[in-house]
């Protein structure tokens, strides 16, 4: 599977969603998660994310490992998103912020 990591939090650009052939993205208040049961590892979303938040599971950086489980957990409770929507109002402000896990709204 592929995994959405910390850079997405409080930005949620959603460019990734439009290119997904299997609609595996799930929408939370300020983050998207990938449903690992749907993702086919095509990797087309990786290059679409303006903040490089998406990685193949085996390439998730060591400081982002917790996001592997977090995507599984969050995807379970969130609705599907299949079309790109506007980024969050605070996206510009948070796009270069590294530590954002405390901002995640479930
Ligand atoms: Fe998030 Fe990047 Fe998609 S910011 S919503 S993973 S395009």
Backbone and ligand atoms as CSV (ligand in chain L), in Angstrom:
chain,resi,resn,atom,element,x,y,z
A,1,UNK,N,N,0.826,-1.204,0.000
A,1,UNK,CA,C,0.000,0.000,0.000
A,1,UNK,C,C,0.862,1.256,0.000
A,2,UNK,N,N,0.229,2.381,-0.266
A,2,UNK,CA,C,0.877,3.672,-0.104
A,2,UNK,C,C,0.314,4.341,1.148
A,3,UNK,N,N,1.079,5.324,1.659
A,3,UNK,CA,C,0.776,5.895,2.967
A,3,UNK,C,C,0.862,7.420,2.895
A,4,UNK,N,N,-0.128,8.107,3.464
A,4,UNK,CA,C,-0.084,9.569,3.557
A,4,UNK,C,C,0.599,9.924,4.882
A,5,UNK,N,N,1.559,10.846,4.833
A,5,UNK,CA,C,2.330,11.174,6.033
A,5,UNK,C,C,2.086,12.624,6.485
A,6,UNK,N,N,2.832,13.000,7.506
A,6,UNK,CA,C,2.634,14.254,8.253
A,6,UNK,C,C,2.478,15.528,7.421
A,7,UNK,N,N,3.186,15.652,6.308
A,7,UNK,CA,C,3.114,16.910,5.533
A,7,UNK,C,C,1.709,17.244,5.084
A,8,UNK,N,N,0.860,16.255,4.971
A,8,UNK,CA,C,-0.523,16.486,4.526
A,8,UNK,C,C,-1.352,17.237,5.571
A,9,UNK,N,N,-1.020,17.035,6.838
A,9,UNK,CA,C,-1.840,17.605,7.924
A,9,UNK,C,C,-1.921,19.132,7.817
A,10,UNK,N,N,-3.136,19.640,7.932
A,10,UNK,CA,C,-3.432,21.080,7.882
A,10,UNK,C,C,-3.201,21.700,6.506
A,11,UNK,N,N,-2.877,20.897,5.502
A,11,UNK,CA,C,-2.762,21.380,4.111
A,11,UNK,C,C,-3.885,20.756,3.283
A,12,UNK,N,N,-3.848,19.419,3.193
A,12,UNK,CA,C,-4.873,18.637,2.499
A,12,UNK,C,C,-5.177,19.193,1.108
A,13,UNK,N,N,-4.159,19.187,0.279
A,13,UNK,CA,C,-4.300,19.747,-1.075
A,13,UNK,C,C,-5.269,18.954,-1.961
A,14,UNK,N,N,-5.342,17.658,-1.754
A,14,UNK,CA,C,-6.223,16.716,-2.483
A,14,UNK,C,C,-5.941,16.537,-3.986
A,15,UNK,N,N,-4.805,17.019,-4.488
A,15,UNK,CA,C,-4.421,16.740,-5.884
A,15,UNK,C,C,-4.288,15.230,-6.107
A,16,UNK,N,N,-3.925,14.531,-5.047
A,16,UNK,CA,C,-3.729,13.078,-5.100
A,16,UNK,C,C,-5.007,12.333,-5.496
A,17,UNK,N,N,-6.138,12.875,-5.088
A,17,UNK,CA,C,-7.414,12.172,-5.227
A,17,UNK,C,C,-7.825,11.964,-6.684
A,18,UNK,N,N,-7.682,13.010,-7.491
A,18,UNK,CA,C,-8.136,12.970,-8.885
A,18,UNK,C,C,-7.459,11.880,-9.707
A,19,UNK,N,N,-6.225,11.559,-9.395
A,19,UNK,CA,C,-5.479,10.592,-10.217
A,19,UNK,C,C,-5.635,9.146,-9.739
A,20,UNK,N,N,-6.247,8.955,-8.597
A,20,UNK,CA,C,-6.347,7.591,-8.047
A,20,UNK,C,C,-7.354,6.756,-8.846
A,21,UNK,N,N,-6.887,5.648,-9.454
A,21,UNK,CA,C,-7.775,4.838,-10.290
A,21,UNK,C,C,-8.735,3.957,-9.485
A,22,UNK,N,N,-8.483,3.819,-8.185
A,22,UNK,CA,C,-9.334,2.917,-7.393
A,22,UNK,C,C,-10.053,3.629,-6.249
A,23,UNK,N,N,-9.988,4.974,-6.228
A,23,UNK,CA,C,-10.680,5.758,-5.196
A,23,UNK,C,C,-10.373,5.274,-3.773
A,24,UNK,N,N,-9.088,5.186,-3.460
A,24,UNK,CA,C,-8.710,4.658,-2.137
A,24,UNK,C,C,-8.527,5.728,-1.075
A,25,UNK,N,N,-8.725,7.013,-1.431
A,25,UNK,CA,C,-8.519,8.068,-0.429
A,25,UNK,C,C,-9.745,8.257,0.452
A,26,UNK,N,N,-9.485,8.552,1.714
A,26,UNK,CA,C,-10.544,8.798,2.694
A,26,UNK,C,C,-10.317,10.174,3.302
A,27,UNK,N,N,-11.397,10.929,3.470
A,27,UNK,CA,C,-11.299,12.331,3.866
A,27,UNK,C,C,-11.574,12.576,5.336
A,28,UNK,N,N,-10.576,13.155,6.002
A,28,UNK,CA,C,-10.761,13.622,7.369
A,28,UNK,C,C,-10.813,15.140,7.375
A,29,UNK,N,N,-11.035,15.744,8.550
A,29,UNK,CA,C,-11.156,17.198,8.645
A,29,UNK,C,C,-9.935,17.957,8.121
A,30,UNK,N,N,-8.709,17.480,8.394
A,30,UNK,CA,C,-7.537,18.199,7.876
A,30,UNK,C,C,-6.402,17.278,7.415
A,31,UNK,N,N,-6.783,16.095,6.920
A,31,UNK,CA,C,-5.802,15.093,6.484
A,31,UNK,C,C,-6.551,14.087,5.613
A,32,UNK,N,N,-5.843,13.453,4.691
A,32,UNK,CA,C,-6.432,12.325,3.975
A,32,UNK,C,C,-5.677,11.070,4.373
A,33,UNK,N,N,-6.383,9.943,4.352
A,33,UNK,CA,C,-5.740,8.657,4.603
A,33,UNK,C,C,-5.996,7.765,3.392
A,34,UNK,N,N,-5.098,6.824,3.171
A,34,UNK,CA,C,-5.274,5.834,2.104
A,34,UNK,C,C,-5.780,4.539,2.729
A,35,UNK,N,N,-6.848,4.003,2.147
A,35,UNK,CA,C,-7.360,2.703,2.607
A,35,UNK,C,C,-6.489,1.598,2.004
A,36,UNK,N,N,-5.747,0.904,2.855
A,36,UNK,CA,C,-4.796,-0.096,2.347
A,36,UNK,C,C,-5.478,-1.287,1.674
A,37,UNK,N,N,-6.757,-1.473,1.942
A,37,UNK,CA,C,-7.478,-2.576,1.288
A,37,UNK,C,C,-7.831,-2.244,-0.163
A,38,UNK,N,N,-7.793,-0.942,-0.502
A,38,UNK,CA,C,-8.155,-0.524,-1.856
A,38,UNK,C,C,-6.938,-0.166,-2.711
A,39,UNK,N,N,-5.896,0.376,-2.090
A,39,UNK,CA,C,-4.715,0.855,-2.830
A,39,UNK,C,C,-4.052,-0.293,-3.601
A,40,UNK,N,N,-3.771,-0.028,-4.897
A,40,UNK,CA,C,-3.142,-1.067,-5.731
A,40,UNK,C,C,-1.667,-0.768,-5.999
A,41,UNK,N,N,-1.109,0.218,-5.255
A,41,UNK,CA,C,0.309,0.562,-5.386
A,41,UNK,C,C,0.702,1.027,-6.786
A,42,UNK,N,N,-0.189,1.733,-7.452
A,42,UNK,CA,C,0.143,2.243,-8.796
A,42,UNK,C,C,1.114,3.409,-8.698
A,43,UNK,N,N,1.091,4.116,-7.550
A,43,UNK,CA,C,2.029,5.209,-7.256
A,43,UNK,C,C,1.797,6.505,-8.034
A,44,UNK,N,N,0.738,6.620,-8.797
A,44,UNK,CA,C,0.543,7.863,-9.559
A,44,UNK,C,C,0.304,9.064,-8.647
A,45,UNK,N,N,-0.236,8.865,-7.470
A,45,UNK,CA,C,-0.510,9.972,-6.546
A,45,UNK,C,C,0.756,10.610,-5.987
A,46,UNK,N,N,1.826,9.843,-5.916
A,46,UNK,CA,C,3.049,10.314,-5.251
A,46,UNK,C,C,3.531,11.644,-5.823
A,47,UNK,N,N,3.605,11.737,-7.141
A,47,UNK,CA,C,4.122,12.936,-7.798
A,47,UNK,C,C,3.131,14.099,-7.775
A,48,UNK,N,N,1.871,13.817,-7.495
A,48,UNK,CA,C,0.851,14.872,-7.501
A,48,UNK,C,C,0.867,15.718,-6.247
A,49,UNK,N,N,1.324,15.173,-5.150
A,49,UNK,CA,C,1.252,15.894,-3.869
A,49,UNK,C,C,2.274,17.023,-3.804
A,50,UNK,N,N,1.809,18.280,-3.654
A,50,UNK,CA,C,2.737,19.418,-3.633
A,50,UNK,C,C,3.650,19.437,-2.413
A,51,UNK,N,N,3.292,18.679,-1.373
A,51,UNK,CA,C,4.150,18.651,-0.177
A,51,UNK,C,C,4.801,17.281,0.040
A,52,UNK,N,N,4.790,16.452,-0.998
A,52,UNK,CA,C,5.443,15.131,-0.943
A,52,UNK,C,C,5.061,14.300,0.281
A,53,UNK,N,N,3.782,14.227,0.533
A,53,UNK,CA,C,3.312,13.516,1.720
A,53,UNK,C,C,3.141,12.012,1.508
A,54,UNK,N,N,3.140,11.554,0.239
A,54,UNK,CA,C,2.775,10.155,-0.019
A,54,UNK,C,C,3.989,9.298,-0.361
A,55,UNK,N,N,4.069,8.140,0.304
A,55,UNK,CA,C,5.170,7.197,0.098
A,55,UNK,C,C,4.623,5.785,-0.031
A,56,UNK,N,N,5.345,4.955,-0.790
A,56,UNK,CA,C,5.093,3.521,-0.727
A,56,UNK,C,C,5.428,3.086,0.694
A,57,UNK,N,N,4.690,2.122,1.212
A,57,UNK,CA,C,4.881,1.701,2.599
A,57,UNK,C,C,6.346,1.391,2.909
A,58,UNK,N,N,7.030,0.729,1.977
A,58,UNK,CA,C,8.426,0.343,2.231
A,58,UNK,C,C,9.382,1.533,2.184
A,59,UNK,N,N,8.919,2.674,1.689
A,59,UNK,CA,C,9.773,3.862,1.596
A,59,UNK,C,C,9.428,4.933,2.619
A,60,UNK,N,N,8.486,4.653,3.509
A,60,UNK,CA,C,8.100,5.649,4.515
A,60,UNK,C,C,9.324,5.973,5.387
A,61,UNK,N,N,9.682,7.261,5.500
A,61,UNK,CA,C,10.849,7.648,6.300
A,61,UNK,C,C,10.728,7.168,7.752
A,62,UNK,N,N,11.854,6.973,8.404
A,62,UNK,CA,C,11.846,6.387,9.748
A,62,UNK,C,C,11.043,7.214,10.744
A,63,UNK,N,N,11.067,8.545,10.605
A,63,UNK,CA,C,10.313,9.381,11.556
A,63,UNK,C,C,8.820,9.451,11.216
A,64,UNK,N,N,8.398,8.734,10.179
A,64,UNK,CA,C,6.995,8.778,9.746
A,64,UNK,C,C,6.323,7.406,9.854
A,65,UNK,N,N,7.015,6.451,10.464
A,65,UNK,CA,C,6.519,5.071,10.519
A,65,UNK,C,C,5.135,4.949,11.158
A,66,UNK,N,N,4.854,5.807,12.152
A,66,UNK,CA,C,3.565,5.733,12.833
A,66,UNK,C,C,2.389,5.988,11.887
A,67,UNK,N,N,2.664,6.641,10.768
A,67,UNK,CA,C,1.595,6.928,9.807
A,67,UNK,C,C,1.109,5.681,9.064
A,68,UNK,N,N,1.885,4.622,9.075
A,68,UNK,CA,C,1.439,3.380,8.421
A,68,UNK,C,C,0.188,2.873,9.135
A,69,UNK,N,N,0.267,2.745,10.468
A,69,UNK,CA,C,-0.895,2.300,11.249
A,69,UNK,C,C,-2.003,3.342,11.255
A,70,UNK,N,N,-1.600,4.595,11.305
A,70,UNK,CA,C,-2.568,5.690,11.373
A,70,UNK,C,C,-3.452,5.729,10.121
A,71,UNK,N,N,-2.869,5.499,8.941
A,71,UNK,CA,C,-3.688,5.450,7.712
A,71,UNK,C,C,-4.724,4.335,7.804
A,72,UNK,N,N,-4.331,3.185,8.302
A,72,UNK,CA,C,-5.245,2.043,8.440
A,72,UNK,C,C,-6.407,2.421,9.349
A,73,UNK,N,N,-6.051,2.955,10.528
A,73,UNK,CA,C,-7.053,3.337,11.537
A,73,UNK,C,C,-8.017,4.400,11.028
A,74,UNK,N,N,-7.451,5.481,10.492
A,74,UNK,CA,C,-8.263,6.625,10.086
A,74,UNK,C,C,-9.113,6.293,8.863
A,75,UNK,N,N,-8.574,5.548,7.928
A,75,UNK,CA,C,-9.310,5.207,6.704
A,75,UNK,C,C,-10.588,4.444,7.048
A,76,UNK,N,N,-10.523,3.664,8.101
A,76,UNK,CA,C,-11.668,2.864,8.530
A,76,UNK,C,C,-12.879,3.724,8.891
A,77,UNK,N,N,-12.626,4.907,9.469
A,77,UNK,CA,C,-13.728,5.726,9.962
A,77,UNK,C,C,-14.117,6.902,9.079
A,78,UNK,N,N,-13.353,7.136,8.014
A,78,UNK,CA,C,-13.595,8.332,7.212
A,78,UNK,C,C,-14.256,8.000,5.882
A,79,UNK,N,N,-15.060,8.952,5.335
A,79,UNK,CA,C,-15.728,8.727,4.050
A,79,UNK,C,C,-14.761,8.836,2.878
A,80,UNK,N,N,-15.174,8.249,1.784
A,80,UNK,CA,C,-14.393,8.270,0.551
A,80,UNK,C,C,-14.373,9.679,-0.046
A,81,UNK,N,N,-13.261,10.058,-0.664
A,81,UNK,CA,C,-13.201,11.300,-1.457
A,81,UNK,C,C,-12.663,10.922,-2.831
A,82,UNK,N,N,-13.361,11.334,-3.881
A,82,UNK,CA,C,-12.997,10.883,-5.228
A,82,UNK,C,C,-12.678,12.024,-6.187
A,83,UNK,N,N,-12.881,13.268,-5.734
A,83,UNK,CA,C,-12.579,14.434,-6.576
A,83,UNK,C,C,-11.790,15.443,-5.759
A,84,UNK,N,N,-10.875,16.134,-6.438
A,84,UNK,CA,C,-10.098,17.180,-5.784
A,84,UNK,C,C,-11.018,18.310,-5.298
A,85,UNK,N,N,-10.738,18.804,-4.101
A,85,UNK,CA,C,-11.466,19.949,-3.533
A,85,UNK,C,C,-10.425,21.010,-3.147
A,86,UNK,N,N,-10.852,22.239,-2.869
A,86,UNK,CA,C,-9.854,23.260,-2.507
A,86,UNK,C,C,-9.050,22.869,-1.265
A,87,UNK,N,N,-7.792,23.246,-1.246
A,87,UNK,CA,C,-6.939,23.001,-0.083
A,87,UNK,C,C,-7.507,23.751,1.120
A,88,UNK,N,N,-7.070,23.390,2.303
A,88,UNK,CA,C,-7.520,24.092,3.503
A,88,UNK,C,C,-7.022,25.542,3.477
A,89,UNK,N,N,-7.765,26.436,4.127
A,89,UNK,CA,C,-7.390,27.849,4.166
A,89,UNK,C,C,-5.974,28.043,4.710
A,90,UNK,N,N,-5.581,27.196,5.665
A,90,UNK,CA,C,-4.281,27.369,6.315
A,90,UNK,C,C,-3.157,26.600,5.609
A,91,UNK,N,N,-3.448,26.039,4.421
A,91,UNK,CA,C,-2.464,25.198,3.733
A,91,UNK,C,C,-1.125,25.903,3.488
A,92,UNK,N,N,-1.200,27.132,2.980
A,92,UNK,CA,C,0.034,27.882,2.687
A,92,UNK,C,C,0.879,28.067,3.942
A,93,UNK,N,N,0.183,28.381,5.015
A,93,UNK,CA,C,0.842,28.644,6.296
A,93,UNK,C,C,1.536,27.384,6.851
A,94,UNK,N,N,0.971,26.206,6.564
A,94,UNK,CA,C,1.491,24.976,7.170
A,94,UNK,C,C,2.298,24.087,6.234
A,95,UNK,N,N,2.447,24.511,4.964
A,95,UNK,CA,C,3.055,23.575,4.013
A,95,UNK,C,C,4.523,23.257,4.308
A,96,UNK,N,N,5.229,24.151,4.982
A,96,UNK,CA,C,6.634,23.886,5.299
A,96,UNK,C,C,6.869,23.520,6.764
A,97,UNK,N,N,5.784,23.404,7.525
A,97,UNK,CA,C,5.902,23.031,8.934
A,97,UNK,C,C,6.110,21.521,9.026
A,98,UNK,N,N,7.123,21.081,9.759
A,98,UNK,CA,C,7.449,19.658,9.821
A,98,UNK,C,C,6.619,18.907,10.865
A,99,UNK,N,N,6.522,19.468,12.070
A,99,UNK,CA,C,5.836,18.737,13.141
A,99,UNK,C,C,4.388,19.187,13.242
A,100,UNK,N,N,3.498,18.336,12.723
A,100,UNK,CA,C,2.090,18.717,12.664
A,100,UNK,C,C,1.150,17.659,13.224
A,101,UNK,N,N,1.718,16.581,13.736
A,101,UNK,CA,C,0.858,15.485,14.199
A,101,UNK,C,C,-0.126,15.951,15.271
A,102,UNK,N,N,0.320,16.896,16.136
A,102,UNK,CA,C,-0.556,17.410,17.191
A,102,UNK,C,C,-1.743,18.195,16.626
A,103,UNK,N,N,-1.671,18.563,15.366
A,103,UNK,CA,C,-2.763,19.325,14.736
A,103,UNK,C,C,-3.804,18.427,14.075
A,104,UNK,N,N,-3.490,17.132,13.984
A,104,UNK,CA,C,-4.398,16.203,13.300
A,104,UNK,C,C,-5.759,16.133,13.984
A,105,UNK,N,N,-6.802,16.385,13.197
A,105,UNK,CA,C,-8.171,16.281,13.703
A,105,UNK,C,C,-8.746,14.966,13.197
A,106,UNK,N,N,-9.259,14.148,14.124
A,106,UNK,CA,C,-9.744,12.808,13.735
A,106,UNK,C,C,-11.182,12.785,13.314
L,1,LIG,FE1,FE,-2.547,15.488,1.327
L,1,LIG,FE2,FE,-0.847,15.800,-0.612
L,1,LIG,FE3,FE,-3.085,14.573,-1.066
L,1,LIG,S1,S,-1.337,17.295,0.939
L,1,LIG,S2,S,-4.500,15.495,0.337
L,1,LIG,S3,S,-1.494,13.863,0.294
L,1,LIG,S4,S,-2.071,15.985,-2.440
